Structures are given as structure tokens and as C-alpha cells.
Amino acid sequence: MKALNAILTGLAGVLAASAASAGVFIFAEQLENPGLITHPSGYTGSENQITVSVCIDPGSESIAQMEVPVRNVIRTWNERQPLLNNLQLNNPELPSNHVDYESVLLHEVGHCIGLAHPNLANESGLTGSSRGYAKALPGANDTYNLNAGSDGVIGTRNDLRGDDVNLGWFRKGVNNPFVFEQVIDASTYGVNLSDLPAGHNFVEIGALQVAQLRGLPDGEAVMHQGTRARATRRDLAPDDATMIRLGMAGRDRTQGTADDYTYTLEYGGVASGCDIMVRTEGNGFGICQVSGSFLNPGQNHIQITSGVITMGSAANVNWYFNQVLRGEPSIFTDRFEQD
């Protein structure tokens, strides 16, 4: 099986203004395959339950401070319960100019179970707000077409993207990243722009500015690249949970059939050799390095084979380490917008 590797800088530009997110799987951009789906380690096409171990690297800095955020992130991805208002700006819990370690780690673990940035992000080579447009491949003109359209807001349904090739999965006929459906599979979600509602130009993304434009609470996809000092994103947004559910429909991409699966992230403590290793060290911010391989036969499904997350040293990043262990699963209290 062909081996694949990717390095994603998780949340670059943390203290800058936010960039603007439909969901995308890791390796779809690298392989120029919009319909590709990436699964967590352990899924080969027949399992109904997989366990993914998560450990703190014994050589890491800040081990004592890391444990609660790591355990909380594991629980959040295991619950798979989305909230519309998952973004809290200027959280008084955090000191001024500090960055929430748990929020950044939640994003990085998302990479390690198969999810990519839904926005163009820094890997596009673009700068500033241009990174905030929905992730796509350049078309025949070999350049990104970036125009916010008549509403002037990046990431909305009226962005003008020319011949860019969409990579983001969206609800067919709806194109609303703030919904969470009962049936999430290839029958209800797709990447072909021909499935957009009439009058929509491109995929709408689960970004803060889009939520605000739609009159929704402050919320943003966890997998969107870009965070803010003194802000927290410790719960999944609908777009994040949707992408996980889409993968869980299995190789046949049909919910409710024999190859469906669920996953459980399992905390392995401070140890080596886990499926996902987390360490804190160095001059960077947050980086996830993942490897994967194709599920045979076919080229449309990939299994993650390893994941290493490196969070910057506390000497270089003003981390806030949450020390409150997450309690009972979240209760759905938010409405989910329907078009």
C-alpha cells in the first residue's frame, strides 16, 4: 500500500485576526481527490469498533499541565456532540495574551483522526485573509480565484471562485455547515458543486464571520485554521461532527450498513508507542504530522497509520493549561439552523 505523509501547521497566526470552513479530509488536497475519505487508525474496512490510543510523550515538557487538556480533548472527540456556540471570545478564565492549550490540541487531534483544514489555510501559500476561503484546488488556470461576492464576506455561499475545484463536503441541496443531520453519508453529502442549491456559487463554510452573517451564536469549526488569544473552542461545531459521521459510514459510504464503525480514543497516559503521540517542546506553535495508507482495493479511502502532535514549548507560547476535567457529556441546548 502506498504510504502517505502530511505535516499540518494547526493554528498558525494565533494572535492575528481570524481567518475564515465545509469539511475536508486529510490527503484529499495532496492527492487532488475531492471525494477521498480518511479514517482513523485501526479501520481497514470491516471493523465496527476501533480504539485509537493517545499518549503523552515521556520526553515532553509540561507533562503535569498537559494531562487534563489531553483527557478533555479525548472525551470531546469521543462524544461527537456539536454546539453552535462553541467559540467563546475573550474568555475571562484566560489571562490576557494567553492561548488555550486545550482548544489548540482539540484541533490537532482532529488532524490525527483524519480531518484537514476546511479553509485554504497556510498550506495554500496564500497570506492574510485569502487563507480564509473554502479549501479547493486551483482549476485549469492554475491559480486560486478569490472573490467574496456581493456580501463582501469570505466563506459564504456567494463567493465567486471561478474554476476552483471544491474539496469541501456539504449537505446536498442545502449548503449549510451549521446543521447536523440524522443521515450523514454519500446520499446526503457530496463535493460536486452541481448539488448546490439554486443561486449558490460555492460551498459555505463554518467560520465565525459566516455564523454572524446568518444571525447565529459565535461558533466556528474546530478544524478551521486560526484561533485567538484569550478565546476557547473546546466543543465541536456541527461541521466537525458531520465529517466524523461521514467517515463512520464506512467504505460503502452508506449509513446503517455492515461496514459502519465507531471509534473510541483511549488515554494511554505518559507512554511511548501510541497511535497518537502528544508532546510539548520547541519553538513552533501547533503541528500535526500524520502518515496514512490506502485501503485496498480502490483509491478513495485512506487509513491513518500514525500521528505525532507537537505543541510549542511554554517558554515560547503563552499557553493556558485548563485544569478542570470535563464532566458529563454535553446536552444539546442549541437550535440548528435549517434553510
N, C-alpha and C positions, 0 to 999 in steps of 0.2 A: 504494500500500500504506500502511496506517495506520502511523504512526510511534509507537513506544513508548519511554518513558524510565523509568528507575528509579534511585534512589540508595539504596545499602545501606550502612549502617554495619557494617562487617565483624565486629568483635570488641569490641563495647562492654563496659565494665565489666571490663577486663582484670585488674585487681588484686583484684576481688571474688571471692567464692566462685563456682564454676562453676554456670551454669545447665545444665539438661539440654539423638534425632534420627533415620523413613523419609525418603527423599529427595524433594525438591521442586524444580521448575523455576522460574526467574525468570519473572515476569509471570503465573503461574497465580493468585496471590492477587489481584493488581491487576485482572485480567480476570474473576475469580471463575469460573475454568475449571479444575477439578481435573485434567482429562485432558490439559491442554496440555503440549507438549514444546518446549523451547527448544534450538536448535542453535548451535554456534559460527559465527562469521562465515565466509562463503565457501560454506556449504551452502545450495543452492537447491532441492534435491530430486533432483538427478541425479548429483552428483559422488560418486565413490568414494574420493577422497583430497582433503583440503583442507589448506591451510597457513595458520596464523594467526601473524602476525608480532608479536613482543613487543619493545618498545624501552624504554630508559631515557630519560626526557625530558632534553634537553640543559640545561634550566634548573633541574634538580633539585639539591637539596643531597645530600651524601654519595654522590656518584656512584661513587667508587672502592670504597667499602664495599658498595655495592648489587650490584655485578656478580656476585659468586659466589652470593649468595642468589637472584638473578633466574635465573641459569643453572641452579641446582639445582632451582628450582621448575618450570622448563620441562621438565627431564628427568623429574621426578616425575609430572607430568601426562601426559607422553608415554608413560611406562612403563605407567601404569594398573594397577599391581600393588598389591593391598591387603594390609595386615598387620593382624592382630588387635591386636597390642601396639604400636600406632603412637603412643601417648602416653607420654612419659617425664616423670614428675613430679620436681621438684627435681633437674634435670639438673645435675651438678657442673660441666659445661662453662660454664654461665652464671653470672656474678656475681650476688650477692644483689640482688633487686629489679629485675633486668633482664628484658626481654621479647624473645623470639626473633623477629627480623625475618623470617627465612625462613618460620617457621610461620604468621605472620600473612599474609604475602604469598601463601603457598600457598592459603589460604582466599580471598583477594581475587581471585586469578586464576581460581579456581573459579567465582566470580560472572561473570567476563568470558567464560567459555565456556558459560554458561547455567544454572548451578546456584544455587538460592536457599538460604536458611536452612531447615533441616528442622524447627527449633523455632520457636515463636511469635516469639521474639526481640524486639528493641526496637521494631521497626516495628508491633508489635501495640498499642503504647500501654500495655502492662502493665508492672509493675515487679517487681523481685526474682525469686524462684523461679518465679513464674507464667509468665515468659517461656520457661521450660524445657519446657513441654508441647509435644506434636507440633503442627505447624502445621496450622491449619484455618480455615475461615470460620465466623463466627457463624451459627447457624441462624435459625429463624423468630423466636426470642425476641430476636434482635439483640444477643446478648452471649455471650462465651465461657463454657462450662461447664467448670469446672476442679476435678476431684476425683481424687486419686491412688489411690483404691480401697483395697482391703483390705491390700495390701502396703505402702502408705504411700510408695511410690517413684514419683516423677514420670517419665512417659515409658514406662511398661510396658504390657503387653497388657491389664491390668485397670483402667486409668484409666477413669473414668466421665465421658464428655464430652457427655452429653445429646444435643441435636440439632445439635451442631457438625458441619460438613461437612468431612470429611477431605481434605487436599491431598497427603498423602504416599503415594508408590508403595511397595508391599510385595509380597513373594512370596506369591502366592495359596495359601491353604491352609496356609501355614507361618508368616508374620508374624515373621520373624527377620532383623533388619538385620545380623547378624554372619555371614551366609552369602554366598558368592559362587558363582553358578551357572554352568553351561555354556551354558544358553539363557536369555537375558535379553531379553525383548520383551513385547509385549502379551498373548501367550498364557500367559506365566508370571507377569507382574507386573500389578498394577492398583491402583486407588484406591477401589474400591467396598467398603464395609465388609461387604457380603454375602459377599465372598470370604474373610473372616477364618475361621480355624479355629473350631470349636465351643468356646465358653467364653471366647473373646477378645472384649473390649469395644471396643478401639481399636487403632490402629497402634502397634507397639512401635518405639522409636527407638534409634539407635546412640549413646547417651550413656554417659559413664563410669559413672554410678551403675547403669545398666541392665546393662552388662558385668559389673560387680562382683556384682550380684544374681544373674547367671547363672553366676558362678564362672569368668569369662573373664579373660584378662590385661587390664591397663589399656589401654584403647583408646577412641577417640571419633571420630565422623565429623569430618573436616576442616571440612566446611561447617556444622557446629554453631557457633552464635554463642557465644563465650565462651572465653577462654583464661586462663592463669595465669602469673604471674611465675615465672621460672626453670623453665618447662616447655617441652617441644618436641613438636610434631606435624609432622614432616617427611615422613611417608609417608601415603598414602591409607588410609582404612579401607574395609572391604567395601562399605558404603553409598555412599561416594563413587564407587568404581569401577563399582558397579552402575548408578548413574544415568547415568554417561557411556556405558556399554554400551547402556543403554536408548535413548538418543538416537541412537546409532550404528546402530540397526536401521532408521533412515530413516523416510521419510514413511509407508510402509505398516505400520510398527511390527512388522515380521516379520523376525527374524534369518535371514540366509542368502539374501536376495533381492537383486535388481539394484540397489536404491537404498540398500543398506548403505554406510556410509562409515567411514573412519578419519581422524583429524586428526593433524597434527604442529604443535606450537608451535615457532616458529623464532626464535632470538635475533637481533635486528637491531642490537645494540649501542646506542650513545648516538646517537639519531637521532630525527627527527620523522616523523609520518605513518604509524606502525604501527597495526595493528588494536587492539593493547592497549598503552597508554602507562602507564608507571610513574614516579611522581615522589615525592620525599620533601620535604615542606615543611609549614609551618603548624602550627596548634595542635591539630588533630584527632588521631585515632589511626589508624584504617584505614578508608577509604571507597572504594567502587567505584561509579562511575556508568556505567551501560550504556544503550545505545539498541538498539532492535530493530524489526523489521517482520515482518508476517505473510508466510508463504509461501502464495501463491495457487495453486490455489483452496483454500478452507476456512479455518477459524479455529482449528485445533488445533495448528499448528506455527508457530514463530517463529524467525527468524534474528537473531542478534546482529549489529548493524551497527557498533558502536564500543564501546570500553571504556576508561575512564580510572581508574586507581588512584592514590589519594593517600594516602601514608603520612605520619604526623606527623613533624615535624622532630625530629631527635635532640636538639635543645635542649629539647624538651618531653616526649619519651618516652625512657625508658632502654633504647634498643634494644641488643640483642646482634647484631652482624653476623657470622654464620658465614662463615669464610674458607676452609673446606675444600670443595673442589669435589667434587661427588658422583661416585662411581666407577661400577663396573659395575652393571647392573640388579640389583635386589633378588632374592633367592632366596626362594621360598615355603618357610618353615620352620614356619609355624603351622598348627594344625588349625582347621577352620571348623565350628562347631557345627551339627549337624543335629537338628531336633526329631523 
